Amino acid sequence: MADSVSDRMRADWNQRARDDAHFYVAFGGLDQTEEEFLATAADVLRSIEGQLKRLPATANRRAYRALEIGCGPGRLVKPLSRHFGEVHGVDVSDEMIRLARERLGDIPHAHFHTTDGSSLPQFADESFDFIYSYAVFQHIPSRDVVLEYMREIRRLLKPGGVFHGQFNGVAPPGDADTWSGVSFSADDIHAFTRENSLQLLNLEGEHTQYLWTTWLKAPFPRPTTASPQPVIRRITNAYTGDSLIPQRGRQAALSIWINHLPADCDLNNIEILVEGVPGVPIYIGPADSQGLQQVNAWLPDGVRTGLVPVELRVNGRPLCPLASARVVPAGPLVPRIISVTDGVNLVLKNASNTGLVKVHIEEVMSPDSVRVTIDDQPVAQLGIFRIDPRPPRHLLDIELPKGLAPGPHRLQIHIGPRRVLTAPVTCQ
């Protein structure tokens, strides 16, 4: 089965690489320039580079070896190569590897390899300090193949090595193929890391297409002396850094700042109880120069407002004295349009040259009540998808009316019988 899946992936991605590699890799515009293509990686680079702080600060970074799974034409390898003495990229597509070698021919410590589509036998055990992957596993149509890559990640990481990668946390609407591949839930990631003795340190974006996770492969020797008592220094809002945490919504997450967190703590053995009710731990950060670490969790549903007690437990046992978080009422939901782009050329803002449009809307609680018009004409809705349950955020795919004149128009999002949101859109 793996061979047939790999053959399909190779054939489809070779064709996409020949048609327009920049478009299929970056999900942006057609016929992007080199500068536009590399610029699409800015947010992903920040996410990946933020995890490099988990590697020992005193080590010689030029001795580090890194691996990208699904490197495509080298969009991420190029800027990330400055952090490592040696970086490797693998891809199932021969054509993508050819493009990567052309693009990065002037970086002698960057190396590219075509894979069999599921395993990495060309690399020895414990070969890499850092492994990363973005927008790759979401395109693989077989869970078995993705799981094989996950096992390979564990095999290839050195002790103390870090993996940071993205999975699709939303099941595709139809059968999986080489574009809309299989999905993995937060529970799947918890189970895999637990069963494979990997520390789970980051798991954000649950129930979204961008489920990011960070794993650490590290043995923990028994301490020879008594460890200092963990101490919570403060509790803040995980997204704003201030002391007020709304009880629901996109910012309903707390950060616990703690000294002397045991080295073997991870998202599989830590509990965060808010007035006795479990929250959802999503992140454990590296220690700073003072040994202070950040532990983030979503508040449990229905938490009351006011000063509420917060307890940290590890392996079922209280870790330190309780602390308090200040929970405040959440503001009202305010439906709004976040963005309007062409349905194919996503870099075209508030414009369309294909007759298709994507509209992101937030804080609409009844998406079934949504309808769309343009200049008061009905618009064909091709679908509405929930892409993030927290704000909540939805994506509308629409088709503009045939024969719509070039130039500016008014897009209208009707929510129920009364509310109308508007945005400009230009037909090209």
Secondary structure, 3 states (H helix, E strand, C coil): CHHHHHHHHHHHHHHHHHHHHHHHHHCCCCCCCHHHHHHCCHHHHHHHHHHHHHCCCCCCHHHCEEEEECCCCCCCHHHHHHHCCEEEEEECCHHHHHHHHHHCCCCCCEEEEECCCCCCCCCCCCCEEEEEECCCHHHCCCHHHHHHHHHHHHHHEEEEEEEEEEECCCCCCCCCCCCCCCCCCHHHHHHHHHHCCCEEEEEECCCCCCEEEEEEECCCCCCCCCCCCCEEEEEEECCCCCCEEECCCCCCEEEEEEECCCCCCCCCCEEEEECCEECEEEEECCCCCCCEEEEEEECCCCCCCEEEEEEEEECCEECCCCEEEEEECCCCCCCEEEEEEECCCCCCECEECCCEEEEEEECCCCHHHEEEEECCEECEEEEEEEEECCCCEEEEEEECCCCCCCEEEEEEEEECCCEEEEEEEEEC
